[in-house]
Amino acid sequence: MCSHRSSCPSVQADTAHVVVAHVPAAHVVAAHPEQGWSLLCDGSIVFDDSGVLLPDGSVVAPHRLQAARLAQAA
């Protein structure tokens, strides 16, 4: 699906990158921040809560910090 130069890694590799680093390797082709999601050129949909919907319909659940860790960070 991707047509930009130096093509994207596979969806599985990209998903791991999104979950770990919060920065997708695939390019955003449609951003809808008012709705909380972006479509990536590999067909994945990334949500603001860090969840991902993959092109095959599978889901990567959002990962959130535990409340105790947030309190320590503050």
GROMACS elastic network, one bead per residue, 0.5 to 0.9 nm:
[ bonds ]
;  ai    aj funct       b0    kb
    1    41     6  0.63890   500
    1    42     6  0.56806   500
    1    43     6  0.71228   500
    2     5     6  0.87175   500
    2     7     6  0.65034   500
    2     8     6  0.68748   500
    2    26     6  0.81732   500
    2    27     6  0.85463   500
    2    40     6  0.89142   500
    2    41     6  0.52242   500
    2    42     6  0.57101   500
    2    43     6  0.85034   500
    3     6     6  0.89173   500
    3     7     6  0.69732   500
    3     8     6  0.89726   500
    3    41     6  0.79822   500
    4     7     6  0.58982   500
    4     8     6  0.81435   500
    4    27     6  0.83603   500
    4    41     6  0.87179   500
    5     8     6  0.85583   500
    7    26     6  0.81604   500
    8    11     6  0.81994   500
    8    14     6  0.77015   500
    8    25     6  0.63958   500
    8    26     6  0.53484   500
    8    27     6  0.80573   500
    8    41     6  0.82995   500
    8    42     6  0.73204   500
    9    12     6  0.80310   500
    9    13     6  0.59615   500
    9    14     6  0.59821   500
    9    25     6  0.72090   500
    9    26     6  0.75105   500
    9    42     6  0.87977   500
   10    13     6  0.52570   500
   10    14     6  0.60824   500
   10    15     6  0.85504   500
   10    42     6  0.79986   500
   11    15     6  0.59608   500
   11    16     6  0.86393   500
   11    26     6  0.86736   500
   11    42     6  0.65631   500
   11    43     6  0.83227   500
   11    44     6  0.75368   500
   11    54     6  0.74834   500
   11    55     6  0.82684   500
   12    15     6  0.51528   500
   12    16     6  0.64329   500
   12    17     6  0.87302   500
   12    54     6  0.87750   500
   13    16     6  0.52962   500
   13    17     6  0.63611   500
   13    18     6  0.87961   500
   13    25     6  0.87624   500
   14    18     6  0.61536   500
   14    19     6  0.86619   500
   14    24     6  0.63698   500
   14    25     6  0.57895   500
   14    26     6  0.68665   500
   14    42     6  0.87485   500
   15    19     6  0.61510   500
   15    20     6  0.85079   500
   15    24     6  0.76001   500
   15    25     6  0.87105   500
   15    44     6  0.84627   500
   15    52     6  0.74719   500
   15    54     6  0.81938   500
   15    60     6  0.78293   500
   16    19     6  0.52479   500
   16    20     6  0.60558   500
   16    21     6  0.82757   500
   17    20     6  0.52814   500
   17    21     6  0.56247   500
   17    22     6  0.70434   500
   17    23     6  0.67568   500
   17    24     6  0.61960   500
   17    25     6  0.69077   500
   18    21     6  0.56025   500
   18    23     6  0.52582   500
   18    25     6  0.74904   500
   18    46     6  0.83008   500
   18    50     6  0.78333   500
   18    52     6  0.83049   500
   19    22     6  0.57139   500
   19    23     6  0.81234   500
   19    24     6  0.85663   500
   19    50     6  0.68363   500
   19    51     6  0.79506   500
   19    52     6  0.83972   500
   19    60     6  0.82165   500
   19    62     6  0.81648   500
   19    63     6  0.76175   500
   20    23     6  0.81976   500
   21    24     6  0.78601   500
   22    50     6  0.73244   500
   23    26     6  0.88549   500
   24    27     6  0.71173   500
   24    28     6  0.83285   500
   24    40     6  0.81721   500
   24    46     6  0.86306   500
   26    40     6  0.58699   500
   26    41     6  0.59263   500
   26    42     6  0.63477   500
   26    44     6  0.88544   500
   27    39     6  0.85580   500
   27    40     6  0.54835   500
   27    41     6  0.55519   500
   27    42     6  0.80064   500
   28    31     6  0.65866   500
   28    38     6  0.64682   500
   28    39     6  0.58117   500
   28    41     6  0.61274   500
   29    38     6  0.76023   500
   29    39     6  0.57863   500
   29    40     6  0.54885   500
   29    41     6  0.57223   500
   30    37     6  0.87463   500
   30    38     6  0.56817   500
   30    39     6  0.50860   500
   30    40     6  0.71049   500
   30    41     6  0.86686   500
   31    34     6  0.88366   500
   31    35     6  0.89739   500
   31    36     6  0.85748   500
   31    37     6  0.65551   500
   31    39     6  0.63986   500
   31    40     6  0.86659   500
   32    35     6  0.54046   500
   32    36     6  0.61214   500
   32    37     6  0.54462   500
   32    38     6  0.57056   500
   32    39     6  0.84052   500
   33    37     6  0.59464   500
   33    38     6  0.72706   500
   33    48     6  0.78921   500
   34    37     6  0.80788   500
   35    38     6  0.88540   500
   35    47     6  0.89369   500
   35    48     6  0.88914   500
   36    46     6  0.85380   500
   36    47     6  0.56900   500
   36    48     6  0.50921   500
   36    49     6  0.79451   500
   37    45     6  0.66317   500
   37    46     6  0.55540   500
   37    48     6  0.58843   500
   37    49     6  0.88849   500
   38    44     6  0.84123   500
   38    45     6  0.56271   500
   38    46     6  0.53422   500
   38    47     6  0.65321   500
   38    48     6  0.83074   500
   39    42     6  0.83272   500
   39    43     6  0.65571   500
   39    44     6  0.59939   500
   39    46     6  0.65111   500
   39    47     6  0.89930   500
   40    43     6  0.55027   500
   40    44     6  0.53312   500
   40    45     6  0.61347   500
   40    46     6  0.74449   500
   41    44     6  0.73023   500
   42    45     6  0.89514   500
   42    54     6  0.88376   500
   42    55     6  0.78197   500
   43    53     6  0.88605   500
   43    54     6  0.69338   500
   43    55     6  0.52858   500
   44    52     6  0.68524   500
   44    53     6  0.57312   500
   44    55     6  0.54141   500
   44    56     6  0.88867   500
   45    51     6  0.84907   500
   45    52     6  0.56681   500
   45    53     6  0.50767   500
   45    54     6  0.65375   500
   45    55     6  0.79786   500
   46    49     6  0.84698   500
   46    50     6  0.67297   500
   46    51     6  0.61043   500
   46    53     6  0.65374   500
   46    54     6  0.86232   500
   47    50     6  0.54657   500
   47    51     6  0.52543   500
   47    52     6  0.60571   500
   47    53     6  0.81552   500
   47    62     6  0.84107   500
   48    51     6  0.72230   500
   49    52     6  0.89132   500
   49    62     6  0.58745   500
   49    63     6  0.76878   500
   49    64     6  0.78608   500
   50    60     6  0.85556   500
   50    61     6  0.76518   500
   50    63     6  0.62971   500
   50    64     6  0.79699   500
   51    59     6  0.74471   500
   51    60     6  0.55842   500
   51    63     6  0.71740   500
   52    58     6  0.85347   500
   52    59     6  0.58175   500
   52    61     6  0.67517   500
   52    62     6  0.73367   500
   53    56     6  0.82898   500
   53    57     6  0.63259   500
   53    58     6  0.61191   500
   53    60     6  0.64482   500
   53    61     6  0.86771   500
   54    57     6  0.54042   500
   54    58     6  0.54045   500
   54    59     6  0.60912   500
   54    60     6  0.77285   500
   55    58     6  0.73800   500
   56    59     6  0.88941   500
   60    63     6  0.88244   500
   64    67     6  0.89337   500
   65    68     6  0.81827   500
   65    69     6  0.63398   500
   65    70     6  0.65219   500
   66    69     6  0.53678   500
   66    70     6  0.64628   500
   66    71     6  0.88802   500
   67    70     6  0.50469   500
   67    71     6  0.62461   500
   67    72     6  0.87149   500
   68    71     6  0.51597   500
   68    72     6  0.63410   500
   68    73     6  0.87423   500
   69    72     6  0.50920   500
   69    73     6  0.62475   500
   69    74     6  0.87957   500
   70    73     6  0.50840   500
   70    74     6  0.63853   500
   71    74     6  0.52296   500
